Amino acid sequence: MLPCMQIPRIDFFEWLLQNASKATYNLAFSNAPGLTLEDYQQYCGFSLPKEFDLGMNMQSGASELIESLCEMYGCAPENVVTTTGASEANFLVFSSFLERSDDFVIEKPGYQPMWLTPEMLGARRICWPRVFQDKFRADATSLQDIITQKTKLVVLTNLHNPSGVLTDKNIVRKIASVAEDHHASVLVDEIFLDGSFTSQSSSFGPSNVIVTSSPTKIYGIGGLHTGWIIAPKEVAVRCQNLKAHITGASSYISEILTAHVLKNSREGLIERFHKRSKTNLESLRKWLDSHSEWFEWVRPDGGIICFPRFFTKCSSMEICKHLLETQNVLVNPGILFGWEGFIRISYGCAPSLFQDALDALERGLRSLK
């Protein structure tokens, strides 16, 4: 009998689940504020007809969503796999590429599920540092020093989670070229990309690049839990075949609602996102610059997260627990992203509340000192 798969706990999720309800000031979540149904209808100009069939199901994905994605990415329907969120999208890619004893390269610091899931499948992690001194840039040259002939997949996020730094698509192409020399592919999770302050098109295009994404973070429709994979045809076929064993089909109603967002209101919702994120980022910049005794940081290129380095002689977990217990402020410990000495701060809440949160953050740090 084969041994059971060892399924690791995702400590980052546990931290959020255990503590979010305790927080008055939640600076830990990384998604835009949700749309109400009225907001949705105003932005999209669409309502489900009364005769909409709630029993409808389509394993290959709603044609309306596939059409919208083909227009966004300049791809063909055969390149698209619709999924139940970006987590399933990434899981399908990992499972389609990696077997026990394969290597995968993963950025560090990074988003915990992006290394725990492939490790669960038996693959071996090779860390690819994105260092503070180099402004958390993804570097193709340093990749050459660590990639091996056993490497099957190179994994990165764009915008980078947790720093919010943008990787230009030309750099991604250089990374893809290094990977191709070793017969490896590149997975780019672009869930934050539309939040970039500089317009940046997807990295999809090179024959060994796979893109995953979701409207969860930027558009305010995370409850629909729609996601997708954009990949070369042979990869898409493998992922679609595997999907049949997991969810079978994604939520058809969610896919229809998402399709109308992407088709009719994408620019408007990105503008909505930027309005809040830019306002709060400027407040955060002033606050961090005025507290250089506590922090130094790399300014993010968009999104609503950043990853400042702290000088306090405590662990990131000790600092975050203290802030929660004394000020009801929830931020994320850097150790949960694989990098001690940092915390991840999200700045997506209402601007008036965000200023109160910064005041509470200051009180908490002063009491810690």
C-alpha positions in Angstrom: 0.0 0.0 0.0 1.3 3.5 -0.9 1.9 5.8 2.1 -0.6 8.6 2.5 0.4 12.0 1.2 1.6 14.3 4.0 -0.5 17.5 3.8 1.3 20.5 5.4 -0.6 23.2 7.3 -0.4 26.6 5.6 0.7 28.7 8.6 -0.1 32.0 6.7 -3.7 31.0 6.3 -3.9 29.8 9.9 -2.5 33.2 11.1 -5.2 35.1 9.2 -8.1 32.7 10.1 -7.2 32.8 13.8 -6.7 36.6 14.1 -8.7 38.5 11.6 -11.8 38.6 13.8 -9.8 40.1 16.6 -8.5 43.0 14.6 -10.0 46.5 14.5 -7.4 47.5 11.9 -6.8 44.7 9.4 -3.6 45.5 7.5 -3.1 41.8 6.6 -5.6 41.1 3.8 -4.5 41.8 0.3 -7.7 42.2 -1.7 -9.7 45.2 -2.9 -12.9 46.0 -1.0 -15.8 44.0 -2.4 -18.4 45.2 -4.8 -22.0 45.2 -3.7 -24.5 43.8 -6.2 -25.6 47.3 -6.9 -22.0 48.3 -7.6 -21.6 45.4 -9.9 -24.6 46.3 -11.9 -23.5 49.9 -12.2 -20.1 49.0 -13.4 -21.0 46.2 -15.7 -24.5 47.1 -16.8 -25.4 43.5 -16.5 -28.0 41.5 -14.5 -28.7 37.8 -14.7 -31.9 37.2 -16.5 -34.8 35.6 -14.6 -34.6 32.5 -16.8 -30.9 32.0 -16.0 -30.5 28.2 -15.5 -28.9 27.6 -12.1 -28.3 24.0 -13.1 -26.0 25.0 -15.9 -22.5 23.5 -15.8 -19.7 23.5 -18.3 -16.5 21.6 -17.7 -14.5 23.5 -20.3 -15.6 26.8 -18.9 -18.2 29.4 -19.9 -17.7 30.5 -23.5 -18.2 34.1 -22.4 -15.3 34.0 -20.0 -13.0 32.2 -22.4 -13.8 34.8 -25.0 -13.0 37.6 -22.6 -9.7 35.9 -21.6 -8.7 35.4 -25.2 -9.1 39.1 -25.8 -7.2 40.0 -22.7 -4.2 37.7 -23.3 -4.2 37.6 -27.1 -4.5 33.8 -27.0 -6.7 31.1 -28.4 -9.4 29.1 -26.5 -7.1 26.1 -26.5 -4.7 28.1 -24.3 -7.3 28.7 -21.5 -8.3 26.6 -18.5 -10.9 28.2 -16.2 -10.5 27.3 -12.5 -12.0 27.8 -9.1 -9.7 30.6 -8.1 -6.0 31.1 -8.5 -5.2 28.4 -5.9 -6.7 25.7 -8.0 -5.0 27.2 -11.1 -1.6 26.9 -9.4 -2.3 23.5 -8.0 -3.1 22.2 -11.4 0.1 23.6 -12.9 2.2 22.1 -10.1 0.5 18.8 -10.3 0.9 18.7 -14.1 4.6 19.4 -14.0 6.2 18.0 -10.9 6.8 14.5 -9.7 8.7 13.2 -6.7 12.4 14.1 -6.9 11.9 16.9 -9.4 13.3 20.3 -8.5 11.4 23.6 -8.6 12.8 27.1 -8.2 10.8 29.5 -6.0 11.4 33.1 -5.2 12.2 34.0 -1.5 10.6 35.8 0.1 7.4 34.5 -1.4 3.8 33.4 -0.9 3.8 30.3 1.3 1.4 28.0 -0.7 3.6 28.5 -3.8 6.3 26.3 -2.2 4.3 24.2 0.2 2.0 22.8 -2.5 4.8 21.5 -4.7 6.7 20.2 -1.7 3.5 18.3 -0.7 3.7 16.6 -4.2 7.3 15.4 -3.4 9.2 18.0 -5.4 12.4 19.6 -4.0 12.5 23.3 -3.3 15.4 25.5 -4.5 15.2 29.0 -3.1 15.8 32.0 -5.4 16.5 35.0 -3.3 15.0 38.4 -4.1 17.0 40.6 -1.8 16.1 43.8 -0.2 19.4 45.5 -1.2 18.4 44.9 -4.9 14.9 46.2 -4.3 13.4 42.7 -4.4 14.1 42.4 -8.2 13.8 39.0 -9.9 17.2 38.4 -11.5 17.8 36.1 -14.4 21.5 36.0 -13.8 21.2 34.7 -10.3 18.7 32.1 -11.6 21.5 30.7 -13.7 23.5 29.9 -10.6 20.9 27.7 -9.0 18.8 26.1 -11.8 19.7 22.4 -12.5 18.9 19.8 -15.1 16.4 18.4 -12.6 14.5 21.7 -12.4 11.1 21.4 -14.0 9.5 24.7 -13.0 10.5 28.2 -12.0 7.9 30.0 -10.0 7.4 33.7 -9.4 4.6 36.2 -8.6 4.1 39.5 -10.4 3.5 41.9 -8.7 5.8 40.2 -6.2 4.0 38.9 -3.1 5.0 40.2 -0.5 6.9 43.3 -1.7 4.6 44.6 -4.5 7.6 45.0 -6.9 6.9 44.7 -10.6 8.9 42.4 -12.8 9.0 43.8 -16.4 7.9 41.3 -19.0 11.3 41.7 -20.7 12.9 40.3 -17.5 10.4 37.5 -17.5 11.5 36.7 -21.0 15.1 36.5 -19.9 14.1 34.2 -17.0 12.1 32.1 -19.5 15.2 31.8 -21.7 17.4 30.6 -18.8 14.7 28.1 -17.9 14.4 26.9 -21.5 18.1 26.2 -21.6 17.4 23.7 -18.8 14.2 22.3 -20.4 12.1 23.9 -17.6 9.0 26.0 -17.7 8.1 29.3 -15.9 4.9 29.8 -13.8 4.0 33.5 -13.3 1.1 34.1 -10.9 -0.2 37.5 -12.1 -3.0 37.9 -9.6 -1.8 41.4 -8.6 -0.6 42.5 -12.1 -3.6 44.7 -13.0 -2.8 46.6 -9.8 0.5 47.9 -11.1 0.7 51.7 -11.2 2.5 51.3 -14.6 0.4 49.5 -17.2 2.0 46.2 -17.9 0.7 43.4 -20.2 0.9 39.8 -19.3 4.1 37.7 -19.6 2.2 35.0 -21.6 3.8 34.4 -25.0 7.1 32.5 -24.7 6.6 28.8 -25.3 7.6 27.8 -21.8 5.6 30.5 -19.8 2.4 29.6 -18.0 0.3 32.4 -16.4 -2.2 32.1 -13.6 -4.5 34.7 -12.3 -7.9 35.6 -10.8 -10.0 38.8 -10.3 -9.9 38.2 -6.5 -7.4 40.9 -5.5 -8.0 43.8 -7.8 -11.6 43.8 -8.9 -13.6 43.3 -5.6 -15.3 40.1 -6.7 -13.3 37.6 -4.7 -16.5 35.9 -3.6 -17.1 34.6 -7.1 -13.8 32.7 -6.7 -13.0 32.5 -10.4 -9.5 31.9 -11.8 -7.7 30.7 -14.9 -4.6 29.3 -16.5 -3.2 30.7 -19.7 -0.7 28.2 -21.1 0.7 26.5 -24.2 -1.8 24.1 -25.6 -0.1 20.9 -24.4 0.1 22.3 -20.8 -3.6 23.5 -20.9 -4.7 20.0 -22.0 -2.9 18.4 -19.1 -4.3 20.9 -16.6 -7.9 20.4 -18.0 -7.6 16.6 -17.8 -6.5 17.0 -14.1 -9.2 19.5 -13.4 -11.7 16.8 -14.3 -10.5 14.7 -11.3 -10.8 17.7 -8.8 -13.6 20.2 -9.3 -14.8 18.9 -12.7 -16.2 22.2 -13.6 -16.0 25.7 -12.0 -19.0 27.7 -11.0 -20.8 28.6 -14.2 -22.7 31.5 -12.7 -19.4 32.9 -11.3 -17.8 32.6 -14.7 -20.6 34.5 -16.4 -20.5 37.3 -13.8 -16.7 37.5 -14.1 -16.8 37.5 -17.9 -19.0 40.7 -17.9 -16.5 42.3 -15.5 -13.6 41.7 -17.8 -15.5 42.6 -20.9 -17.4 45.7 -19.7 -15.8 47.2 -16.6 -12.2 46.1 -16.3 -10.7 49.6 -16.7 -13.3 51.2 -14.4 -12.6 48.7 -11.6 -8.8 49.0 -12.0 -9.3 52.8 -11.7 -11.4 52.2 -8.6 -8.6 50.0 -7.1 -5.9 52.6 -7.9 -7.8 55.5 -6.4 -7.7 53.9 -3.0 -4.3 52.2 -3.2 -2.5 55.4 -4.4 -4.1 57.5 -1.7 -3.2 55.0 1.1 0.3 54.4 -0.3 1.1 58.1 -0.1 -0.1 58.1 3.6 2.1 55.0 4.2 5.1 56.6 2.5 4.9 59.7 4.7 4.5 57.5 7.8 7.4 55.2 7.0 9.7 58.1 6.0 8.9 59.8 9.3 9.8 56.6 11.2 13.2 55.6 9.7 14.3 54.6 13.2 12.0 51.6 12.9 11.8 50.8 9.2 13.3 50.9 5.8 11.4 49.8 2.7 11.2 49.3 -1.0 8.3 51.3 -2.4 5.9 48.9 -4.2 5.1 49.4 -7.9 1.4 48.9 -7.3 -1.1 46.7 -5.5 -1.8 47.1 -1.8 1.0 45.3 -0.1 4.6 46.2 0.9 7.3 44.5 2.9 9.3 46.9 5.1 12.3 45.8 7.0 12.3 46.6 10.8 15.2 47.4 13.2 13.5 46.3 16.4 15.3 43.4 18.1 12.3 41.0 18.1 11.1 38.4 15.7 8.5 39.3 13.2 6.0 37.0 14.9 6.7 38.7 18.3 6.1 42.1 16.8 2.9 41.1 15.1 1.5 39.4 18.1 2.3 42.5 20.2 0.5 44.8 17.7 -2.6 42.6 17.7 -2.7 42.2 21.5 -2.1 45.8 22.4 -3.6 47.8 19.5 -5.8 45.4 17.6 -3.7 45.9 14.5 -3.2 42.9 12.3 -0.2 42.7 10.0 1.7 39.7 8.7 5.0 38.3 10.0 7.8 38.1 7.5 8.7 34.6 8.7 5.4 33.4 7.0 6.9 34.5 3.7 10.2 32.8 4.4 12.1 36.0 5.4 12.7 37.1 9.0 13.2 40.7 9.9 10.3 42.0 7.8 6.5 42.5 8.1 4.0 42.7 5.3 1.6 45.6 5.5 -1.5 45.9 3.4 -3.0 49.3 2.7 -6.3 48.5 1.1 -8.8 49.6 3.8 -10.8 52.9 3.7 -8.4 55.9 3.8 -9.9 57.3 7.0 -9.5 54.0 8.8 -6.0 53.5 7.4 -4.8 56.7 9.0 -6.3 55.5 12.4 -4.5 52.2 11.8 -1.1 53.9 11.3 -1.7 55.8 14.5 -2.4 52.5 16.3 0.6 50.9 14.6 2.8 53.8 16.0 1.4 53.4 19.5 2.1 49.7 19.4 5.7 50.0 18.2 6.4 52.7 20.8 5.2 50.5 23.6 7.2 47.6 22.2 10.4 49.7 22.2 
